[in-house]
Amino acid sequence: MTNWLRALAPLVLTAIALVVFFTADRTVGMLLIVAALASAFLAGKSVVGRPSRSLDRDVDSAEVRAYREAHPDSTISDAVSAVGGTARP
């Protein structure tokens, strides 16, 4: 499952849950809200921007800044992964 789909699933479930809660059955709406919360918490840390890979060593902020200056199109996660010793898949 892609990251955008993991991030979108709790939002869509919450919207559906609210519609069902206020228009149809409150019990089903509450169960859908519980499902939305479960999907948000079980999606993993990579959804909120933290790399799920462990780094080989501690990362210095000056090294990350130097990497980003040398590679202007890179993201912070890319720089941390490159400086920390892990390669992005």
mmCIF file as gemmi writes it, N, C-alpha and C atoms, coordinates in Angstrom:
data_model
loop_
_atom_site.group_PDB
_atom_site.id
_atom_site.type_symbol
_atom_site.label_atom_id
_atom_site.label_alt_id
_atom_site.label_comp_id
_atom_site.label_asym_id
_atom_site.label_entity_id
_atom_site.label_seq_id
_atom_site.pdbx_PDB_ins_code
_atom_site.Cartn_x
_atom_site.Cartn_y
_atom_site.Cartn_z
_atom_site.occupancy
_atom_site.B_iso_or_equiv
_atom_site.pdbx_formal_charge
_atom_site.auth_seq_id
_atom_site.auth_asym_id
_atom_site.pdbx_PDB_model_num
ATOM 1 N N . MET Axp A 1 ? 0.849 -1.177 0 1 0 ? 1 A 1
ATOM 2 C CA . MET Axp A 1 ? 0 0 0 1 0 ? 1 A 1
ATOM 3 C C . MET Axp A 1 ? 0.893 1.237 0 1 0 ? 1 A 1
ATOM 4 N N . THR Axp A 2 ? 0.584 2.192 -0.83 1 0 ? 2 A 1
ATOM 5 C CA . THR Axp A 2 ? 1.413 3.384 -0.93 1 0 ? 2 A 1
ATOM 6 C C . THR Axp A 2 ? 1.185 4.308 0.266 1 0 ? 2 A 1
ATOM 7 N N . ASN Axp A 3 ? 2.13 5.217 0.494 1 0 ? 3 A 1
ATOM 8 C CA . ASN Axp A 3 ? 2.035 6.11 1.651 1 0 ? 3 A 1
ATOM 9 C C . ASN Axp A 3 ? 0.835 7.038 1.572 1 0 ? 3 A 1
ATOM 10 N N . TRP Axp A 4 ? 0.508 7.532 0.378 1 0 ? 4 A 1
ATOM 11 C CA . TRP Axp A 4 ? -0.62 8.453 0.299 1 0 ? 4 A 1
ATOM 12 C C . TRP Axp A 4 ? -1.928 7.74 0.59 1 0 ? 4 A 1
ATOM 13 N N . LEU Axp A 5 ? -2.008 6.455 0.224 1 0 ? 5 A 1
ATOM 14 C CA . LEU Axp A 5 ? -3.219 5.694 0.512 1 0 ? 5 A 1
ATOM 15 C C . LEU Axp A 5 ? -3.332 5.403 2.001 1 0 ? 5 A 1
ATOM 16 N N . ARG Axp A 6 ? -2.191 5.131 2.651 1 0 ? 6 A 1
ATOM 17 C CA . ARG Axp A 6 ? -2.197 4.926 4.103 1 0 ? 6 A 1
ATOM 18 C C . ARG Axp A 6 ? -2.62 6.186 4.836 1 0 ? 6 A 1
ATOM 19 N N . ALA Axp A 7 ? -2.228 7.337 4.34 1 0 ? 7 A 1
ATOM 20 C CA . ALA Axp A 7 ? -2.595 8.592 4.981 1 0 ? 7 A 1
ATOM 21 C C . ALA Axp A 7 ? -4.043 8.97 4.682 1 0 ? 7 A 1
ATOM 22 N N . LEU Axp A 8 ? -4.535 8.579 3.535 1 0 ? 8 A 1
ATOM 23 C CA . LEU Axp A 8 ? -5.884 8.945 3.123 1 0 ? 8 A 1
ATOM 24 C C . LEU Axp A 8 ? -6.958 8.058 3.747 1 0 ? 8 A 1
ATOM 25 N N . ALA Axp A 9 ? -6.639 6.81 4.048 1 0 ? 9 A 1
ATOM 26 C CA . ALA Axp A 9 ? -7.63 5.865 4.566 1 0 ? 9 A 1
ATOM 27 C C . ALA Axp A 9 ? -8.3 6.334 5.857 1 0 ? 9 A 1
ATOM 28 N N . PRO Axp A 10 ? -7.571 6.815 6.873 1 0 ? 10 A 1
ATOM 29 C CA . PRO Axp A 10 ? -8.262 7.281 8.08 1 0 ? 10 A 1
ATOM 30 C C . PRO Axp A 10 ? -9.155 8.483 7.824 1 0 ? 10 A 1
ATOM 31 N N . LEU Axp A 11 ? -8.746 9.37 6.917 1 0 ? 11 A 1
ATOM 32 C CA . LEU Axp A 11 ? -9.574 10.54 6.623 1 0 ? 11 A 1
ATOM 33 C C . LEU Axp A 11 ? -10.878 10.144 5.939 1 0 ? 11 A 1
ATOM 34 N N . VAL Axp A 12 ? -10.78 9.233 4.991 1 0 ? 12 A 1
ATOM 35 C CA . VAL Axp A 12 ? -11.976 8.778 4.274 1 0 ? 12 A 1
ATOM 36 C C . VAL Axp A 12 ? -12.899 8.016 5.23 1 0 ? 12 A 1
ATOM 37 N N . LEU Axp A 13 ? -12.324 7.147 6.052 1 0 ? 13 A 1
ATOM 38 C CA . LEU Axp A 13 ? -13.145 6.411 7.021 1 0 ? 13 A 1
ATOM 39 C C . LEU Axp A 13 ? -13.824 7.353 8.008 1 0 ? 13 A 1
ATOM 40 N N . THR Axp A 14 ? -13.134 8.396 8.426 1 0 ? 14 A 1
ATOM 41 C CA . THR Axp A 14 ? -13.734 9.361 9.345 1 0 ? 14 A 1
ATOM 42 C C . THR Axp A 14 ? -14.888 10.1 8.68 1 0 ? 14 A 1
ATOM 43 N N . ALA Axp A 15 ? -14.713 10.502 7.431 1 0 ? 15 A 1
ATOM 44 C CA . ALA Axp A 15 ? -15.791 11.2 6.716 1 0 ? 15 A 1
ATOM 45 C C . ALA Axp A 15 ? -17.007 10.295 6.545 1 0 ? 15 A 1
ATOM 46 N N . ILE Axp A 16 ? -16.766 9.046 6.174 1 0 ? 16 A 1
ATOM 47 C CA . ILE Axp A 16 ? -17.876 8.098 6.02 1 0 ? 16 A 1
ATOM 48 C C . ILE Axp A 16 ? -18.548 7.857 7.36 1 0 ? 16 A 1
ATOM 49 N N . ALA Axp A 17 ? -17.744 7.739 8.415 1 0 ? 17 A 1
ATOM 50 C CA . ALA Axp A 17 ? -18.295 7.497 9.754 1 0 ? 17 A 1
ATOM 51 C C . ALA Axp A 17 ? -19.179 8.657 10.197 1 0 ? 17 A 1
ATOM 52 N N . LEU Axp A 18 ? -18.763 9.874 9.932 1 0 ? 18 A 1
ATOM 53 C CA . LEU Axp A 18 ? -19.576 11.024 10.334 1 0 ? 18 A 1
ATOM 54 C C . LEU Axp A 18 ? -20.889 11.085 9.563 1 0 ? 18 A 1
ATOM 55 N N . VAL Axp A 19 ? -20.826 10.781 8.277 1 0 ? 19 A 1
ATOM 56 C CA . VAL Axp A 19 ? -22.062 10.776 7.482 1 0 ? 19 A 1
ATOM 57 C C . VAL Axp A 19 ? -23.013 9.705 7.987 1 0 ? 19 A 1
ATOM 58 N N . VAL Axp A 20 ? -22.496 8.51 8.232 1 0 ? 20 A 1
ATOM 59 C CA . VAL Axp A 20 ? -23.346 7.427 8.733 1 0 ? 20 A 1
ATOM 60 C C . VAL Axp A 20 ? -23.872 7.757 10.128 1 0 ? 20 A 1
ATOM 61 N N . PHE Axp A 21 ? -23.03 8.326 10.976 1 0 ? 21 A 1
ATOM 62 C CA . PHE Axp A 21 ? -23.43 8.644 12.348 1 0 ? 21 A 1
ATOM 63 C C . PHE Axp A 21 ? -24.589 9.636 12.372 1 0 ? 21 A 1
ATOM 64 N N . PHE Axp A 22 ? -24.518 10.667 11.527 1 0 ? 22 A 1
ATOM 65 C CA . PHE Axp A 22 ? -25.549 11.703 11.569 1 0 ? 22 A 1
ATOM 66 C C . PHE Axp A 22 ? -26.757 11.416 10.688 1 0 ? 22 A 1
ATOM 67 N N . THR Axp A 23 ? -26.662 10.491 9.742 1 0 ? 23 A 1
ATOM 68 C CA . THR Axp A 23 ? -27.8 10.248 8.857 1 0 ? 23 A 1
ATOM 69 C C . THR Axp A 23 ? -28.455 8.885 9.066 1 0 ? 23 A 1
ATOM 70 N N . ALA Axp A 24 ? -27.705 7.875 9.42 1 0 ? 24 A 1
ATOM 71 C CA . ALA Axp A 24 ? -28.276 6.531 9.478 1 0 ? 24 A 1
ATOM 72 C C . ALA Axp A 24 ? -28.215 5.983 10.906 1 0 ? 24 A 1
ATOM 73 N N . ASP Axp A 25 ? -27.299 5.113 11.154 1 0 ? 25 A 1
ATOM 74 C CA . ASP Axp A 25 ? -27.236 4.394 12.425 1 0 ? 25 A 1
ATOM 75 C C . ASP Axp A 25 ? -26.039 4.88 13.238 1 0 ? 25 A 1
ATOM 76 N N . ARG Axp A 26 ? -26.298 5.311 14.468 1 0 ? 26 A 1
ATOM 77 C CA . ARG Axp A 26 ? -25.231 5.828 15.318 1 0 ? 26 A 1
ATOM 78 C C . ARG Axp A 26 ? -24.249 4.735 15.732 1 0 ? 26 A 1
ATOM 79 N N . THR Axp A 27 ? -24.721 3.524 15.925 1 0 ? 27 A 1
ATOM 80 C CA . THR Axp A 27 ? -23.838 2.434 16.33 1 0 ? 27 A 1
ATOM 81 C C . THR Axp A 27 ? -22.843 2.101 15.216 1 0 ? 27 A 1
ATOM 82 N N . VAL Axp A 28 ? -23.32 1.998 14.006 1 0 ? 28 A 1
ATOM 83 C CA . VAL Axp A 28 ? -22.435 1.719 12.874 1 0 ? 28 A 1
ATOM 84 C C . VAL Axp A 28 ? -21.458 2.879 12.682 1 0 ? 28 A 1
ATOM 85 N N . GLY Axp A 29 ? -21.913 4.105 12.868 1 0 ? 29 A 1
ATOM 86 C CA . GLY Axp A 29 ? -21.04 5.263 12.761 1 0 ? 29 A 1
ATOM 87 C C . GLY Axp A 29 ? -19.922 5.226 13.786 1 0 ? 29 A 1
ATOM 88 N N . MET Axp A 30 ? -20.247 4.83 15.027 1 0 ? 30 A 1
ATOM 89 C CA . MET Axp A 30 ? -19.216 4.727 16.064 1 0 ? 30 A 1
ATOM 90 C C . MET Axp A 30 ? -18.227 3.609 15.749 1 0 ? 30 A 1
ATOM 91 N N . LEU Axp A 31 ? -18.708 2.506 15.211 1 0 ? 31 A 1
ATOM 92 C CA . LEU Axp A 31 ? -17.803 1.424 14.83 1 0 ? 31 A 1
ATOM 93 C C . LEU Axp A 31 ? -16.872 1.856 13.704 1 0 ? 31 A 1
ATOM 94 N N . LEU Axp A 32 ? -17.383 2.642 12.776 1 0 ? 32 A 1
ATOM 95 C CA . LEU Axp A 32 ? -16.532 3.156 11.702 1 0 ? 32 A 1
ATOM 96 C C . LEU Axp A 32 ? -15.497 4.149 12.227 1 0 ? 32 A 1
ATOM 97 N N . ILE Axp A 33 ? -15.859 4.924 13.246 1 0 ? 33 A 1
ATOM 98 C CA . ILE Axp A 33 ? -14.882 5.834 13.854 1 0 ? 33 A 1
ATOM 99 C C . ILE Axp A 33 ? -13.775 5.044 14.532 1 0 ? 33 A 1
ATOM 100 N N . VAL Axp A 34 ? -14.134 3.951 15.2 1 0 ? 34 A 1
ATOM 101 C CA . VAL Axp A 34 ? -13.12 3.091 15.815 1 0 ? 34 A 1
ATOM 102 C C . VAL Axp A 34 ? -12.221 2.496 14.729 1 0 ? 34 A 1
ATOM 103 N N . ALA Axp A 35 ? -12.792 2.097 13.609 1 0 ? 35 A 1
ATOM 104 C CA . ALA Axp A 35 ? -12.001 1.564 12.502 1 0 ? 35 A 1
ATOM 105 C C . ALA Axp A 35 ? -11.067 2.64 11.935 1 0 ? 35 A 1
ATOM 106 N N . ALA Axp A 36 ? -11.539 3.881 11.86 1 0 ? 36 A 1
ATOM 107 C CA . ALA Axp A 36 ? -10.694 4.974 11.371 1 0 ? 36 A 1
ATOM 108 C C . ALA Axp A 36 ? -9.526 5.221 12.32 1 0 ? 36 A 1
ATOM 109 N N . LEU Axp A 37 ? -9.788 5.197 13.617 1 0 ? 37 A 1
ATOM 110 C CA . LEU Axp A 37 ? -8.71 5.367 14.594 1 0 ? 37 A 1
ATOM 111 C C . LEU Axp A 37 ? -7.712 4.219 14.513 1 0 ? 37 A 1
ATOM 112 N N . ALA Axp A 38 ? -8.207 3.003 14.375 1 0 ? 38 A 1
ATOM 113 C CA . ALA Axp A 38 ? -7.316 1.845 14.271 1 0 ? 38 A 1
ATOM 114 C C . ALA Axp A 38 ? -6.453 1.942 13.022 1 0 ? 38 A 1
ATOM 115 N N . SER Axp A 39 ? -7.042 2.354 11.905 1 0 ? 39 A 1
ATOM 116 C CA . SER Axp A 39 ? -6.245 2.463 10.685 1 0 ? 39 A 1
ATOM 117 C C . SER Axp A 39 ? -5.21 3.578 10.799 1 0 ? 39 A 1
ATOM 118 N N . ALA Axp A 40 ? -5.528 4.645 11.547 1 0 ? 40 A 1
ATOM 119 C CA . ALA Axp A 40 ? -4.569 5.73 11.723 1 0 ? 40 A 1
ATOM 120 C C . ALA Axp A 40 ? -3.385 5.278 12.575 1 0 ? 40 A 1
ATOM 121 N N . PHE Axp A 41 ? -3.655 4.52 13.633 1 0 ? 41 A 1
ATOM 122 C CA . PHE Axp A 41 ? -2.578 4.105 14.521 1 0 ? 41 A 1
ATOM 123 C C . PHE Axp A 41 ? -1.808 2.893 13.998 1 0 ? 41 A 1
ATOM 124 N N . LEU Axp A 42 ? -2.426 2.077 13.174 1 0 ? 42 A 1
ATOM 125 C CA . LEU Axp A 42 ? -1.755 0.895 12.656 1 0 ? 42 A 1
ATOM 126 C C . LEU Axp A 42 ? -1.051 1.138 11.324 1 0 ? 42 A 1
ATOM 127 N N . ALA Axp A 43 ? -1.189 2.334 10.782 1 0 ? 43 A 1
ATOM 128 C CA . ALA Axp A 43 ? -0.583 2.633 9.482 1 0 ? 43 A 1
ATOM 129 C C . ALA Axp A 43 ? 0.938 2.696 9.548 1 0 ? 43 A 1
ATOM 130 N N . GLY Axp A 44 ? 1.485 3.002 10.686 1 0 ? 44 A 1
ATOM 131 C CA . GLY Axp A 44 ? 2.938 3.027 10.837 1 0 ? 44 A 1
ATOM 132 C C . GLY Axp A 44 ? 3.499 4.436 10.9 1 0 ? 44 A 1
ATOM 133 N N . LYS Axp A 45 ? 4.758 4.527 11.301 1 0 ? 45 A 1
ATOM 134 C CA . LYS Axp A 45 ? 5.399 5.824 11.471 1 0 ? 45 A 1
ATOM 135 C C . LYS Axp A 45 ? 5.726 6.501 10.148 1 0 ? 45 A 1
ATOM 136 N N . SER Axp A 46 ? 5.847 5.749 9.083 1 0 ? 46 A 1
ATOM 137 C CA . SER Axp A 46 ? 6.245 6.354 7.817 1 0 ? 46 A 1
ATOM 138 C C . SER Axp A 46 ? 5.179 7.287 7.256 1 0 ? 46 A 1
ATOM 139 N N . VAL Axp A 47 ? 3.95 7.178 7.74 1 0 ? 47 A 1
ATOM 140 C CA . VAL Axp A 47 ? 2.898 8.059 7.257 1 0 ? 47 A 1
ATOM 141 C C . VAL Axp A 47 ? 3.121 9.479 7.739 1 0 ? 47 A 1
ATOM 142 N N . VAL Axp A 48 ? 3.614 9.644 8.954 1 0 ? 48 A 1
ATOM 143 C CA . VAL Axp A 48 ? 3.792 10.975 9.497 1 0 ? 48 A 1
ATOM 144 C C . VAL Axp A 48 ? 5.16 11.556 9.19 1 0 ? 48 A 1
ATOM 145 N N . GLY Axp A 49 ? 5.927 10.936 8.33 1 0 ? 49 A 1
ATOM 146 C CA . GLY Axp A 49 ? 7.163 11.506 7.867 1 0 ? 49 A 1
ATOM 147 C C . GLY Axp A 49 ? 8.419 11.006 8.533 1 0 ? 49 A 1
ATOM 148 N N . ARG Axp A 50 ? 8.31 10.084 9.453 1 0 ? 50 A 1
ATOM 149 C CA . ARG Axp A 50 ? 9.502 9.538 10.08 1 0 ? 50 A 1
ATOM 150 C C . ARG Axp A 50 ? 9.914 8.287 9.327 1 0 ? 50 A 1
ATOM 151 N N . PRO Axp A 51 ? 11.144 8.21 8.907 1 0 ? 51 A 1
ATOM 152 C CA . PRO Axp A 51 ? 11.572 7.014 8.19 1 0 ? 51 A 1
ATOM 153 C C . PRO Axp A 51 ? 11.469 5.788 9.079 1 0 ? 51 A 1
ATOM 154 N N . SER Axp A 52 ? 10.946 4.716 8.561 1 0 ? 52 A 1
ATOM 155 C CA . SER Axp A 52 ? 10.791 3.507 9.362 1 0 ? 52 A 1
ATOM 156 C C . SER Axp A 52 ? 12.076 2.698 9.42 1 0 ? 52 A 1
ATOM 157 N N . ARG Axp A 53 ? 13.063 3.062 8.6 1 0 ? 53 A 1
ATOM 158 C CA . ARG Axp A 53 ? 14.336 2.354 8.608 1 0 ? 53 A 1
ATOM 159 C C . ARG Axp A 53 ? 15.201 2.876 9.74 1 0 ? 53 A 1
ATOM 160 N N . SER Axp A 54 ? 15.988 1.999 10.338 1 0 ? 54 A 1
ATOM 161 C CA . SER Axp A 54 ? 16.915 2.457 11.368 1 0 ? 54 A 1
ATOM 162 C C . SER Axp A 54 ? 18.191 2.954 10.698 1 0 ? 54 A 1
ATOM 163 N N . LEU Axp A 55 ? 18.84 3.907 11.321 1 0 ? 55 A 1
ATOM 164 C CA . LEU Axp A 55 ? 20.053 4.487 10.772 1 0 ? 55 A 1
ATOM 165 C C . LEU Axp A 55 ? 21.259 3.751 11.323 1 0 ? 55 A 1
ATOM 166 N N . ASP Axp A 56 ? 22.346 3.736 10.537 1 0 ? 56 A 1
ATOM 167 C CA . ASP Axp A 56 ? 23.567 3.074 10.967 1 0 ? 56 A 1
ATOM 168 C C . ASP Axp A 56 ? 24.283 3.848 12.068 1 0 ? 56 A 1
ATOM 169 N N . ARG Axp A 57 ? 24.081 5.158 12.114 1 0 ? 57 A 1
ATOM 170 C CA . ARG Axp A 57 ? 24.742 5.981 13.126 1 0 ? 57 A 1
ATOM 171 C C . ARG Axp A 57 ? 23.898 7.222 13.391 1 0 ? 57 A 1
ATOM 172 N N . ASP Axp A 58 ? 24.276 7.981 14.441 1 0 ? 58 A 1
ATOM 173 C CA . ASP Axp A 58 ? 23.594 9.244 14.716 1 0 ? 58 A 1
ATOM 174 C C . ASP Axp A 58 ? 23.914 10.247 13.618 1 0 ? 58 A 1
ATOM 175 N N . VAL Axp A 59 ? 22.968 11.125 13.362 1 0 ? 59 A 1
ATOM 176 C CA . VAL Axp A 59 ? 23.104 12.074 12.263 1 0 ? 59 A 1
ATOM 177 C C . VAL Axp A 59 ? 23.315 13.471 12.837 1 0 ? 59 A 1
ATOM 178 N N . ASP Axp A 60 ? 24.311 14.164 12.303 1 0 ? 60 A 1
ATOM 179 C CA . ASP Axp A 60 ? 24.609 15.528 12.71 1 0 ? 60 A 1
ATOM 180 C C . ASP Axp A 60 ? 23.841 16.49 11.802 1 0 ? 60 A 1
ATOM 181 N N . SER Axp A 61 ? 23.267 17.527 12.4 1 0 ? 61 A 1
ATOM 182 C CA . SER Axp A 61 ? 22.471 18.466 11.611 1 0 ? 61 A 1
ATOM 183 C C . SER Axp A 61 ? 23.315 19.223 10.589 1 0 ? 61 A 1
ATOM 184 N N . ALA Axp A 62 ? 24.584 19.472 10.9 1 0 ? 62 A 1
ATOM 185 C CA . ALA Axp A 62 ? 25.454 20.168 9.943 1 0 ? 62 A 1
ATOM 186 C C . ALA Axp A 62 ? 25.698 19.306 8.703 1 0 ? 62 A 1
ATOM 187 N N . GLU Axp A 63 ? 25.804 17.992 8.902 1 0 ? 63 A 1
ATOM 188 C CA . GLU Axp A 63 ? 25.989 17.093 7.761 1 0 ? 63 A 1
ATOM 189 C C . GLU Axp A 63 ? 24.734 17.059 6.89 1 0 ? 63 A 1
ATOM 190 N N . VAL Axp A 64 ? 23.569 17.064 7.522 1 0 ? 64 A 1
ATOM 191 C CA . VAL Axp A 64 ? 22.311 17.075 6.768 1 0 ? 64 A 1
ATOM 192 C C . VAL Axp A 64 ? 22.19 18.372 5.983 1 0 ? 64 A 1
ATOM 193 N N . ARG Axp A 65 ? 22.551 19.49 6.608 1 0 ? 65 A 1
ATOM 194 C CA . ARG Axp A 65 ? 22.489 20.782 5.921 1 0 ? 65 A 1
ATOM 195 C C . ARG Axp A 65 ? 23.441 20.807 4.732 1 0 ? 65 A 1
ATOM 196 N N . ALA Axp A 66 ? 24.652 20.289 4.92 1 0 ? 66 A 1
ATOM 197 C CA . ALA Axp A 66 ? 25.624 20.259 3.82 1 0 ? 66 A 1
ATOM 198 C C . ALA Axp A 66 ? 25.135 19.368 2.682 1 0 ? 66 A 1
ATOM 199 N N . TYR Axp A 67 ? 24.516 18.24 3.019 1 0 ? 67 A 1
ATOM 200 C CA . TYR Axp A 67 ? 23.98 17.355 1.981 1 0 ? 67 A 1
ATOM 201 C C . TYR Axp A 67 ? 22.863 18.057 1.212 1 0 ? 67 A 1
ATOM 202 N N . ARG Axp A 68 ? 21.987 18.754 1.934 1 0 ? 68 A 1
ATOM 203 C CA . ARG Axp A 68 ? 20.876 19.436 1.257 1 0 ? 68 A 1
ATOM 204 C C . ARG Axp A 68 ? 21.36 20.588 0.391 1 0 ? 68 A 1
ATOM 205 N N . GLU Axp A 69 ? 22.446 21.249 0.8 1 0 ? 69 A 1
ATOM 206 C CA . GLU Axp A 69 ? 23.01 22.314 -0.041 1 0 ? 69 A 1
ATOM 207 C C . GLU Axp A 69 ? 23.648 21.732 -1.302 1 0 ? 69 A 1
ATOM 208 N N . ALA Axp A 70 ? 24.251 20.548 -1.172 1 0 ? 70 A 1
ATOM 209 C CA . ALA Axp A 70 ? 24.867 19.9 -2.335 1 0 ? 70 A 1
ATOM 210 C C . ALA Axp A 70 ? 23.823 19.271 -3.251 1 0 ? 70 A 1
ATOM 211 N N . HIS Axp A 71 ? 22.683 18.865 -2.695 1 0 ? 71 A 1
ATOM 212 C CA . HIS Axp A 71 ? 21.596 18.242 -3.465 1 0 ? 71 A 1
ATOM 213 C C . HIS Axp A 71 ? 20.305 19.028 -3.199 1 0 ? 71 A 1
ATOM 214 N N . PRO Axp A 72 ? 20.079 20.13 -3.91 1 0 ? 72 A 1
ATOM 215 C CA . PRO Axp A 72 ? 18.947 21.016 -3.591 1 0 ? 72 A 1
ATOM 216 C C . PRO Axp A 72 ? 17.566 20.389 -3.773 1 0 ? 72 A 1
ATOM 217 N N . ASP Axp A 73 ? 17.435 19.355 -4.59 1 0 ? 73 A 1
ATOM 218 C CA . ASP Axp A 73 ? 16.122 18.75 -4.808 1 0 ? 73 A 1
ATOM 219 C C . ASP Axp A 73 ? 15.798 17.653 -3.808 1 0 ? 73 A 1
ATOM 220 N N . SER Axp A 74 ? 16.689 17.383 -2.877 1 0 ? 74 A 1
ATOM 221 C CA . SER Axp A 74 ? 16.458 16.298 -1.922 1 0 ? 74 A 1
ATOM 222 C C . SER Axp A 74 ? 15.583 16.778 -0.764 1 0 ? 74 A 1
ATOM 223 N N . THR Axp A 75 ? 14.866 15.842 -0.162 1 0 ? 75 A 1
ATOM 224 C CA . THR Axp A 75 ? 14.058 16.143 1.016 1 0 ? 75 A 1
ATOM 225 C C . THR Axp A 75 ? 14.907 15.92 2.262 1 0 ? 75 A 1
ATOM 226 N N . ILE Axp A 76 ? 14.369 16.331 3.398 1 0 ? 76 A 1
ATOM 227 C CA . ILE Axp A 76 ? 15.09 16.121 4.651 1 0 ? 76 A 1
ATOM 228 C C . ILE Axp A 76 ? 15.223 14.632 4.94 1 0 ? 76 A 1
ATOM 229 N N . SER Axp A 77 ? 14.189 13.874 4.666 1 0 ? 77 A 1
ATOM 230 C CA . SER Axp A 77 ? 14.257 12.425 4.882 1 0 ? 77 A 1
ATOM 231 C C . SER Axp A 77 ? 15.322 11.791 3.995 1 0 ? 77 A 1
ATOM 232 N N . ASP Axp A 78 ? 15.428 12.246 2.749 1 0 ? 78 A 1
ATOM 233 C CA . ASP Axp A 78 ? 16.475 11.744 1.859 1 0 ? 78 A 1
ATOM 234 C C . ASP Axp A 78 ? 17.859 12.054 2.425 1 0 ? 78 A 1
ATOM 235 N N . ALA Axp A 79 ? 18.024 13.273 2.919 1 0 ? 79 A 1
ATOM 236 C CA . ALA Axp A 79 ? 19.322 13.687 3.453 1 0 ? 79 A 1
ATOM 237 C C . ALA Axp A 79 ? 19.675 12.893 4.709 1 0 ? 79 A 1
ATOM 238 N N . VAL Axp A 80 ? 18.715 12.712 5.594 1 0 ? 80 A 1
ATOM 239 C CA . VAL Axp A 80 ? 18.972 11.943 6.824 1 0 ? 80 A 1
ATOM 240 C C . VAL Axp A 80 ? 19.326 10.505 6.472 1 0 ? 80 A 1
ATOM 241 N N . SER Axp A 81 ? 18.621 9.924 5.523 1 0 ? 81 A 1
ATOM 242 C CA . SER Axp A 81 ? 18.918 8.562 5.11 1 0 ? 81 A 1
ATOM 243 C C . SER Axp A 81 ? 20.305 8.448 4.478 1 0 ? 81 A 1
ATOM 244 N N . ALA Axp A 82 ? 20.66 9.418 3.656 1 0 ? 82 A 1
ATOM 245 C CA . ALA Axp A 82 ? 21.962 9.377 2.981 1 0 ? 82 A 1
ATOM 246 C C . ALA Axp A 82 ? 23.098 9.595 3.98 1 0 ? 82 A 1
ATOM 247 N N . VAL Axp A 83 ? 22.934 10.551 4.876 1 0 ? 83 A 1
ATOM 248 C CA . VAL Axp A 83 ? 23.978 10.849 5.846 1 0 ? 83 A 1
ATOM 249 C C . VAL Axp A 83 ? 24.054 9.77 6.914 1 0 ? 83 A 1
ATOM 250 N N . GLY Axp A 84 ? 22.904 9.208 7.265 1 0 ? 84 A 1
ATOM 251 C CA . GLY Axp A 84 ? 22.867 8.196 8.323 1 0 ? 84 A 1
ATOM 252 C C . GLY Axp A 84 ? 23.308 6.824 7.882 1 0 ? 84 A 1
ATOM 253 N N . GLY Axp A 85 ? 23.472 6.612 6.601 1 0 ? 85 A 1
ATOM 254 C CA . GLY Axp A 85 ? 23.997 5.345 6.122 1 0 ? 85 A 1
ATOM 255 C C . GLY Axp A 85 ? 22.977 4.382 5.587 1 0 ? 85 A 1
ATOM 256 N N . THR Axp A 86 ? 21.74 4.792 5.395 1 0 ? 86 A 1
ATOM 257 C CA . THR Axp A 86 ? 20.748 3.9 4.791 1 0 ? 86 A 1
ATOM 258 C C . THR Axp A 86 ? 20.392 4.45 3.424 1 0 ? 86 A 1
ATOM 259 N N . ALA Axp A 87 ? 20.142 3.568 2.516 1 0 ? 87 A 1
ATOM 260 C CA . ALA Axp A 87 ? 19.755 3.962 1.164 1 0 ? 87 A 1
ATOM 261 C C . ALA Axp A 87 ? 18.252 3.852 1.019 1 0 ? 87 A 1
ATOM 262 N N . ARG Axp A 88 ? 17.676 4.783 0.298 1 0 ? 88 A 1
ATOM 263 C CA . ARG Axp A 88 ? 16.222 4.731 0.062 1 0 ? 88 A 1
ATOM 264 C C . ARG Axp A 88 ? 15.937 3.652 -0.966 1 0 ? 88 A 1
ATOM 265 N N . PRO Axp A 89 ? 14.836 2.903 -0.775 1 0 ? 89 A 1
ATOM 266 C CA . PRO Axp A 89 ? 14.513 1.819 -1.732 1 0 ? 89 A 1
ATOM 267 C C . PRO Axp A 89 ? 14.096 2.363 -3.079 1 0 ? 89 A 1
